[in-house]
Every structure is written in structure tokens, then in C-alpha cells.
Amino acid sequence: MTARPPHNVSRSRRRFLTTAAAGAAGAMLPSCGWRLGNVQSNPKQVAPSDQLAVYTWEAYVDKDLLKEFQAQTKIKVTSEVFDSNETMLATFEAGKGSTYSVIYPSEITVQQMVQKEYLTELDVSRLAGLDNLLPRFRELHRNGGKRYSVPVSWGTTGLIYNPDKLSEPPTDWEYLWKHKDKLTRRMTLLSDVREVMGAVLKSLGHSYNSENPQEIKAAYEKLLKLKPAIASFTTDAWKDQLLAGDLWIAMGYSSDAAEALKQNPKLKFVIPKSGTSLWSDTMVIPKSAPNPDAAYDWINYMLRPDVAASMTQRLSFATTNEDAIVQLPQEWQGNQTLFPPDRLLSHCETLAPVNKGTAELIEKYWTQVSNS
Amino acid sequence: VASPSPPANTAAAKVAPRWLEPLLLLAPAGVWLGLLLILPTLLIVELSFVPGIRPGDVVNPTGWGNYLKIFDPSTLTVLGRSLFFAIGTTAICLLLGYPVAYWLAQIVPKRWQNLLLVAFILPLWTSSLLRSYAWISILRDSGVLNSLLNAVGLPSLQLLYQTPAVFLGMAYSLLPYMVLILYSSLEKLDRRLLEAAADLGATPSQTFWRVTVPQTLPGLAAGCLLVFINALGDFVNPELLGGTSSMTAARLIYNKFLGNTPDWGMGSAMSTILILAVSIAIALLIKYGDRNAKSL
């Protein structure tokens, strides 16, 4: 599995089944305390200044990079991997979080971790190269304008389709409802409650992060109408079947789409015009970091355009670094699946945590969708 | 080591090992069971009484709220579906497994028995995830099965993302367990009783139902129970092979722990219910399984 093409960033990140085992283990870890709910604060540990522990997605592990960083800074880096934000958070809360100085959560989880006061507010004066980032990643308007994270990679959610099978190309989510009779058992949606409910909310003109019960109920009812036509809720099992022609259209992450398009250039990826979700993976420094100085060194190294560009090519993901994009070969820069033009992104939103009542409501509807 | 010891000590040394030895031998397993099974289970039971607990909350047990939530119709439907999958899979495994086990234990020449048994459990050596993905490529619309059907002029079947696909995947995964247990039970079958039955004029079907089956009843019950328990906790096959209406209890519990809306209390309550159900089944097996064995 280590030789897996790295542009499966989201494939490994969101695939339920591979996370399940690790997840179950993660859920059990806290049980080691007598009162697992009470395991809250992580006692601060102090590590030797020449060591740095990084906790990241498997897709971002890059041996060459570790070697280069070590050669330049004399800091010895060890990395451990997680395969879902939930697993990472469970491990963090079980007390293991205090061993890492840099963690790579997705933006939605960054906000959760900020709310729980796990993260250090970054000292922007110690970060060189934030100005190289794409404009929308330069300023983070969330979290009261404070910076807790530095985005590394990003992507969108959209529709991957086989143009030979469809009479007209889809441009928006509404296409699925309009053609649902023809698409019956020919389409799959993501196996992620927030992504699916968010897309339906968006198709109704509401926000991905709506907390309005009426809007959510309307989205649930709209999803129910589509349900008989949906073959399956899956993160990436659509890939082979879309290539084989068994499926015609699938909702998927841009990183997975880029991989499928590479295997069959006939396939197309579209970002629905009423908007979709924009995700990004980031680097953060937890409050319990044993070696924050080395963590700043690491983040600054990652912010260097040449480092970001070479890593982008080795691991095939969409970098957030504008200066790095310019250094990429032409065919990379022109990849509209990985780097869609800004005008398509104007209606997109980043998934954010919703309040507890809303989360429970969405979860309840999701269970009902899988029951009806 | 070779130091001379007074006679009194030798006597004590003779007495001590009688209880010390078994204790020492059992201690590792006992500690293992206590720390990794009993303690976590108790913690789950404790958590199940805390309403809506999420990671980081303080444990403060206060009642049966989580259990009442299970009586929500949608949760009951999920539990019912898990039972349906588990019972169906058990029945399929029993129907398919019994003849195979009988053949392996009684009909196959002795020298082939071990080889065939190994061949039969070979699929267990691969990951269950891999087996499910294999079934996807076999069952999908232009997959292996439909290519074969079309080649001989038969129409295609739409099996993937339907309930039959779930049963197929689960029965395939669990059949080896059933066969192994039934095999060890059928191997001990007393053939003299079969001959006696035939001598006394019993038809083959009478012999089967009144002589063979009662002798293998404990193995039959154990096999069914093992398959049932495993099927009840399966989420790989329903998730990958089932359609949009295939959420099972295992997946719901997962969602309650690591999903978008963690509710460890309700997840623990559901886990406790499943643990109870399985414990009752095992208790029944121990009680009545033994009685059957004695009555033979």
C-alpha cells in the first residue's frame, strides 16, 4: 500500500472502511483511563530540540523531503500517519497528542480543535512565505482573524461523469434530480453525511453549513426523492465502475477525480455551478507541542515555493502555494481538476462544524435516508 | 541454588506449587482478559448511562436516556436489519455448510481430508475487505458473472448494491467457520449407530434426522452461534455490497463514536445491547448444548 499513488489523498482520508479498524482502536484508546471522558488535558512534554514528531496523512509522507529537511536543519523528523480526522482527534484526545509538534488536520477539524483550545495561535512574524499562498488562503477570516493553521493542500467536491453515456453534460447538482429516471442505479454519492446533505442544501440555495432546521428538513426530503436512483453511497468504489461504464456519474473529491481522469481521459469532472465544498489540509501546532521551535522550522520549510512545488509533483496534490504553482510544468498548471479557475470557486464553501443540535438533526435524517 | 535447605522448607515447597503453578499459568491470560475485555466492557456499560456524552465531556452517569433512544423507529430498523442479515447468513451457511462438512468428514478418503480442509479455509487468509472488493468486480453490471451469463446467452443480473449481494458476501466470508465446526462434530459421528439404524429398517432420511442430526446438534448450535455473532458485527459487506438502504448496527455504532456527531453514550448503549444479546445466546448454548450432549 505504500506504493499507492499519492493523489488518493482524499481516498485514504475519507474512506470509511480503512479507517474503521483504526477508528475502533482509536475509540478504545481513551478507555485506558478510568474515566475516559475526563482525559482532557495533555501534560506538556519536553523533547530534545533536535527532534520533531509529525502526525499526518499517509499521502503526505515523503521520505525525500524528510531527508532534505534533516540535512538542512539537523532536526530529526519522525512521522506517524492517520487516515481520518476523527481518528486523529480520538488519538489526540487519548493523550497521544502531546507527543506531536506538527499535526495535519483538515480545515473543518482545525475549527473544532480551536474551539476545544487545543491549538497554539501561530506567531505570524515567525512564518516566512505566507504571502506566497493563494489569496484565499492568505487571510483566514474564521477564528476571529487569528491564525492557527497553515494550509498545505486543497480540493473540491464535484461530479465525475462519462460523457458518452449522458445526453447533455451536467453543470449543476440539479442535473441529478432532473435526469434521475435515466440515471437510476447509474449514480453514486459520497459516503459522507455533511458532503451529501451540504450538496443538497446548496442545490436548494442554502449554505453547506446551514443550521436552520427547516432548510435541513427540506434538503432531507429532496434527498429522499433522489434516493431510489442512487446505486450506493461510496467514497471511491465508483472509480472502476465509472471507467467500465457500469456507472455514469459519481459525486467525488477532485483528487480522486484527477486520478480517474488520468486512467481514462474521456471522463470529465465538473464543479457544480451553484457551488460545492472546498476542503483543505493544514499544518497546526498543538498547545502541548514538545518542540514548537522545530515546528516553526518545519512549517517555514514547507512554505518554500521550491519545496512545495517538488512535493506537489512527487505526491500529486493541489498545493496552496501560488509561487509553487508557477514553478510546476505546464501540464500540471493546466490541470483544471486540481487547479480550477477562480470563477468556479466563487460559490464554494468550506465545511465548518455546526452546533450540536444541528449535527444531531443531520445525523438523524441520514440514518433515516439509509432506512427508507 | 544448590544451597542446603531445612526439611521444613522442602515440605512447604511441595505444597506451594499445587496452587501456585496453575495460578502462574493462568495469570497472563487472566490479566489479559481483565484488562482488555472485562474492564473496557465495564467502561462501555458505564458510558451507556451518560446521556449524549461526547469526547472530552466529564463522565456523570445519570440514567436510561441512551437506552430509550434506541427505541427510536429508525434505530430499531437498523437493529432489525442487522438481525435479518445475521439470521439469513446463518441459515445460508448452515444449508451450504452441512453437506460440505458431511462430505469432508465421512465420504472423502482420509488422506485427502486435511488438504481439502485447508483449501476450504484458504479464503480466510485474505483480508475481508479484499474479498468484498473481489465480489464487487464479480457482481457489477459488466463484471465477471454477467460476462459469463452473456457469453452463454443468458440475460444480465443486477446483483450489486442489492440485498442478495450482501448475503452472498457475508455467507462467503463466514461459511468456512461453519464448515470447520460441523466437520469436527461430524468426524466423531458414530457410524455403528448409522448401520444399526439401517439394519432396523430406517430410511436414509429417517436415519439422517433421527440419528445423524441429534449427534451433531452441539456442533450445529456452536457453528450457528459463531456465524450469527460474526454476521451481527459485520459492516464491511453490507457497506460495500449493499445499496443505499444497508446501514447496520455496527456502522451506526461507528458513527456514534467517530462520525460527524459523536454520541458515545448512545453508541455505548447500543454496544451494551449487542453484548447482552450475544451473551444470552452463548449462555443458552452452554446450558442446552451440554444437556443435548449428555442425553446422547
Interface residues (C-beta under 8 A of the other chain):
Chain A: F16 L17 T18 T19 A20 G23 A24 G26 A27 M28 P30 S31 R35 L36 G37 N38 Q40 S84 E86 T87 L89 A90 E93 K116 R185 S191 V193 R194 K227 I230 A231 S232 F233 T234 A237 D240 Q241 A244 G245 D246 K356 A359 E360 I362 E363 K364 T367 Q368 V369 S370 N371 S372
Chain B: L39 P40 L43 I44 L47 V50 I53 R54 P55 G56 D57 V58 V59 S74 T75 T77 V78 R81 L129 Y133 I136 S137 R140 D141 S142 G143 Q158 L160 Y161 F235 V236 E239 L240 G242 G243 T244 S245 S246 M247 L252 Y254 N255 F257 L258 G259 N260 T261 D263 W264
